[in-house]
Amino acid sequence: MMTGRANGAGCGARGEAGVAAAAQAPPPPPPPDAAVLAEGLEKRYGDKRALDGLDLTVHRGTVHGLLGPNGAGKTTVVRILATLLRPDGGRARVAGHEVARSPQQVRARIGLAGQYAAVDGVLSGRQNLEMFGRLFHLGARRARMRAAELLDQFGLGDAGGKPARTYSGGMRRRLDLAASLILAPDVLFLDEPTTGLDPRGRNEVWEAVRELAATGTTVLLTTQYLDEADQLADRISVIEHGRTIADGTPAELKRQVGGERLQVVLREPAGLPHAVRAVARVAANGVPPTTDEAERRVGAPVTEGVAALTEVARTLQDEGIGVEDIGLRRPTLDEVFLRLTGRGTAEAGTEVAV
């Protein structure tokens, strides 16, 4: 801290004070519609950096997907934002409150559902929700009312009196989601909510998340299932090695890979050289076509999709090449993910979180 100095040093003192004031200036205000804001988050476990300057903005009333391979830092991010883990650097705000400075205010405004159902299998669905209500200091009458509301909201009204152990995987996960909403949170964190569920159970959870989003709840969803993010998320952040490497809507991320792709499947493999030449003439930016001899398939990115498809179809017909299938398709999130990370979501090590 600076003290008074002689007039001769006044200019230097003012300069140093200005530098100090700038260094201590408060951070800029968050975007007005940001329900979750993380800036430069860092977390270390010994020599391992789980988070290495991660930035994240989740807009109010949206479903935001957080994608990354195992070990990318997804669960660590959620645990910090949910006040279960202190960061080693950076700052985070949730529902208008600093996570590090005001954890109690944050906890009063969030819900959290993890990878595995936290409900008691011996208790009925209704008893589970009433118990959570009492744990959150709701009175007995209010806890019963809230449990009934949530059972109806998640389509569990008829099963509310049955032990939770008799529920299917999708029903148990929906009950877990209901428990996380006892206090009607502003922000809901869903950490791998459909892990281990069969397709029917996944669809049940997806429908529940869509209904939550329709009511204005902000949802941060971590997942390894790219189709899940594509189905549910308004925006997606891709993280790798503890950093955000891409952010945008699913459509914006797909455009990074390229536009439409022309794909031709032949009846006989002998026609592949003809198909390769035809597709190469319409490929975008001279990109060489890809060939799958086993599947008799040739493909390439194109800019004028319909015109390219028409030209290739006409060329192959004129050359007498039998076509089993020809069409245009858009890039998938799988292709986006592979382009960004060079690997699939299930690759890499186990997520580090304590």
Secondary structure, 3 states (H helix, E strand, C coil): CCCCCCHHHHHHHHHHHHHHHHHCCCCCCCCCCEEEEEEEEEEEECCEEEEEEEEEEEECCCEEEEECCCCCCHHHHHHHHCCCCCCCEEEEEECCEECCCCHHHHHCCEEEECCCCCCCCCCEHHHHHHHHHHHCCCCHHHHHHHHHHHHHHCCCCCCCCCEHHHCCHHHHHHHHHHHHCCCCCCEEEEECCCCCCCHHHHHHHHHHHHHHHHCCCEEEEEECCHHHHHHHCCEEEEEECCEEEEEECHHHHHHHHCCCEEEEEECCHHHHHHHHHHHHHHCHHHCCCEEECCCCEEEEECCCHHHHHHHHHHHHHHCCCCEEEEEEECCCHHHHHHHHHCCCCCCCCCCCCC
